[in-house]
Amino acid sequence: MPMLVVSSKGQIVLPVGLRNRLGLGAGARLEVLEEPDGLELRVVRPVVTTEVEALAGMVTAPAKGAPRRLADFDAASLLKRSRGGAA
């Protein structure tokens, strides 16, 4: 288990092997939690926001059968078809 030393400025240095394994670079953020038996450090990972438009086309389904039309999914059209054409 690596040992950390606190400097006169209150700073600690994480060993390079630990930083590499955790993917920590300059400016990385750590959360410090005080526990009854000591301190716990947690890496704070930023959540990247993405526009919905950027997600278009990520998932594609294999084409099976005849192409569908919008009317195929319209609730009123489905109800009309199930009643035999009567509205």
Backbone torsions as a table, in degrees:
resi	resn	phi	psi	omega
1	MET	NA	125.9	-178.7
2	PRO	-66.4	144.9	175.9
3	MET	-102.2	139.8	177.3
4	LEU	-112.1	143.7	178.7
5	VAL	-115.7	134.3	178.5
6	VAL	-88.7	127.9	-179.9
7	SER	-79.1	174.8	178.1
8	SER	-64.9	-20.2	177.2
9	LYS	-90.6	1.1	-179.9
10	GLY	84.0	14.5	-178.6
11	GLN	-94.1	150.6	173.6
12	ILE	-123.1	154.5	177.3
13	VAL	-118.3	126.1	176.7
14	LEU	-85.1	135.7	179.4
15	PRO	-58.1	147.1	-175.3
16	VAL	-58.5	-38.7	179.3
17	GLY	-61.4	-40.7	179.3
18	LEU	-68.2	-43.7	178.3
19	ARG	-61.3	-41.7	179.8
20	ASN	-65.5	-45.1	-179.9
21	ARG	-61.5	-36.4	-178.1
22	LEU	-89.9	-5.5	-180.0
23	GLY	69.4	35.5	-178.1
24	LEU	-95.8	132.1	175.7
25	GLY	-126.2	-171.3	178.5
26	ALA	-58.4	133.7	178.9
27	GLY	87.2	-0.7	177.6
28	ALA	-61.6	147.2	-177.2
29	ARG	-108.9	136.0	177.1
30	LEU	-123.2	139.6	175.8
31	GLU	-97.3	133.6	179.8
32	VAL	-107.3	121.5	178.4
33	LEU	-112.7	129.2	178.1
34	GLU	-87.8	121.3	179.8
35	GLU	-108.9	161.5	179.4
36	PRO	-58.1	-30.8	-177.1
37	ASP	-107.2	12.6	178.7
38	GLY	152.6	-153.1	-179.9
39	LEU	-115.1	149.1	174.8
40	GLU	-122.8	130.9	176.5
41	LEU	-104.3	133.6	176.7
42	ARG	-127.2	137.5	177.3
43	VAL	-75.9	131.2	176.7
44	VAL	-99.0	112.1	-179.5
45	ARG	-96.2	131.2	178.2
46	PRO	-69.9	145.2	176.7
47	VAL	-96.3	118.6	-178.5
48	VAL	-82.4	126.9	177.6
49	THR	-91.0	146.1	-178.0
50	THR	-134.2	142.0	174.7
51	GLU	-72.8	146.1	-179.0
52	VAL	-59.4	-36.4	-178.4
53	GLU	-60.8	-29.5	-179.1
54	ALA	-70.2	-16.7	-178.3
55	LEU	-87.5	-11.6	-177.8
56	ALA	-59.3	131.9	176.8
57	GLY	87.0	1.4	-179.3
58	MET	-68.3	-36.3	-178.5
59	VAL	-117.0	124.9	176.6
60	THR	-126.5	142.0	178.7
61	ALA	-104.4	143.1	177.6
62	PRO	-64.9	139.6	-179.8
63	ALA	-71.2	130.0	177.2
64	LYS	-132.8	126.1	175.7
65	GLY	76.2	-159.9	-176.3
66	ALA	-76.4	148.2	176.6
67	PRO	-61.3	146.8	-179.5
68	ARG	-98.6	153.7	176.6
69	ARG	-110.7	164.7	179.0
70	LEU	-60.3	-36.8	-179.9
71	ALA	-62.2	-24.5	178.7
72	ASP	-65.5	-20.1	-177.5
73	PHE	-110.9	2.1	-179.0
74	ASP	-77.7	124.1	-176.1
75	ALA	-60.1	-40.4	-179.4
76	ALA	-64.9	-41.1	178.9
77	SER	-65.5	-40.1	178.6
78	LEU	-64.5	-41.0	179.0
79	LEU	-65.2	-40.7	-180.0
80	LYS	-63.1	-42.8	179.2
81	ARG	-65.7	-38.6	-177.8
82	SER	-70.0	-23.8	179.1
83	ARG	-91.9	6.7	177.4
84	GLY	78.6	27.7	175.2
85	GLY	96.0	-9.1	179.2
86	ALA	-83.7	140.7	-177.8
87	ALA	-91.1	NA	NA
